[in-house]
Amino acid sequence: MAATALAAGFLATPSSQAWDDDPHVVVKGGGGCQQLFFQASAVQFYLDNGETSSSAFVKGSYKVDFYNISGTPANGNAGYAVVECSNVFKPAQKYYWYRAVSIQRPRVGNAQTINLGGG
């Protein structure tokens, strides 16, 4: 039992500090559109630190990179995502919806997953 507690403490210490050294965060996820015959075609993120990032949706998924995410004591940056929904029959016909987001530095690695849902 003591060995387990020692191992848990040993493993927790490096990972709790790892996020402070790297402001790069990769955000992946999915999103959709609620209107009939529309699909998510692109997403643009706007963060409170002035950083922006955008991606096309490929098979319902996106991937963006941020390079200046705040570390401790206030881990992360707030902002919002704008999802573009395009008509599957008339791609020029579009609508947009917005979702609040919070991008955090992960404790292990540099990836965060955010499912934006549908709007």
C-alpha positions in Angstrom: 0.0 0.0 0.0 2.8 2.4 0.8 4.4 1.6 -2.6 1.2 2.5 -4.3 0.9 5.8 -2.5 4.6 6.5 -3.3 4.1 5.7 -7.0 0.9 7.8 -7.2 2.8 10.8 -5.6 5.7 10.3 -8.0 3.5 10.2 -11.1 1.4 13.2 -10.0 4.3 15.6 -9.5 5.8 15.8 -13.0 2.5 15.9 -14.8 1.1 18.7 -12.6 4.0 20.9 -13.7 4.3 19.9 -17.3 1.5 22.2 -18.6 3.3 25.4 -17.4 6.2 25.0 -19.9 4.3 24.8 -23.1 1.6 27.4 -24.2 0.8 25.3 -27.4 -2.5 23.5 -27.3 -4.1 21.5 -30.0 -7.9 21.5 -29.9 -9.9 18.8 -31.7 -13.6 18.0 -31.8 -16.8 17.9 -33.7 -19.8 20.1 -34.4 -22.9 20.1 -36.4 -25.9 22.1 -37.6 -29.5 21.8 -36.6 -31.2 23.0 -39.7 -32.2 20.4 -42.2 -29.8 19.9 -45.1 -27.0 21.9 -43.5 -23.6 20.6 -42.4 -20.8 22.3 -40.5 -18.2 23.5 -43.0 -15.8 25.6 -40.9 -15.1 26.9 -37.4 -13.3 30.1 -36.3 -12.1 30.6 -32.7 -11.6 34.0 -31.0 -9.9 34.1 -27.6 -9.7 36.8 -25.0 -5.9 36.9 -25.4 -6.3 38.1 -29.1 -5.5 34.7 -30.6 -7.6 33.3 -33.4 -7.5 30.0 -35.2 -9.7 28.4 -37.9 -10.3 25.0 -39.5 -12.5 23.4 -42.1 -14.7 20.5 -40.9 -13.6 17.2 -42.4 -16.0 14.3 -41.9 -17.6 16.3 -39.0 -14.4 17.0 -37.2 -12.0 20.0 -36.9 -8.5 20.6 -35.5 -6.9 23.9 -34.6 -3.7 25.0 -32.9 -3.2 27.8 -30.3 0.3 29.0 -29.4 -0.2 31.4 -26.5 -2.6 29.7 -23.9 -2.1 31.1 -20.4 -0.6 28.9 -17.7 -0.9 29.1 -13.9 -2.3 30.6 -11.8 -5.2 31.3 -14.2 -4.9 28.3 -16.6 -6.5 28.9 -20.0 -8.2 31.5 -22.1 -11.9 32.1 -22.6 -13.5 33.0 -26.0 -16.0 31.8 -28.5 -16.3 29.7 -31.6 -18.2 30.6 -34.7 -19.4 27.6 -36.7 -20.3 28.0 -40.4 -23.1 25.8 -41.6 -23.5 25.3 -45.4 -26.4 23.9 -47.3 -25.5 20.5 -48.8 -27.4 21.3 -52.0 -26.5 25.0 -52.3 -23.1 25.5 -50.7 -23.3 29.3 -51.0 -26.3 29.3 -48.7 -24.9 29.5 -45.1 -25.7 30.4 -41.5 -23.5 30.9 -38.5 -23.9 30.1 -34.8 -21.7 30.9 -31.8 -20.6 28.9 -28.7 -18.6 30.1 -25.7 -15.3 28.1 -25.2 -12.5 27.8 -22.7 -9.1 26.6 -23.9 -7.0 25.0 -21.2 -3.5 23.7 -21.0 -3.8 19.9 -20.5 -2.0 18.4 -17.6 -0.6 15.6 -19.9 0.3 16.2 -23.5 -1.0 19.2 -25.5 -4.4 18.1 -26.8 -7.9 19.2 -25.7 -11.2 17.9 -27.1 -14.2 20.2 -27.4 -17.4 19.0 -29.0 -19.2 22.1 -30.1 -22.6 20.4 -30.5 -25.0 21.8 -33.0 -26.6 25.2 -33.6 
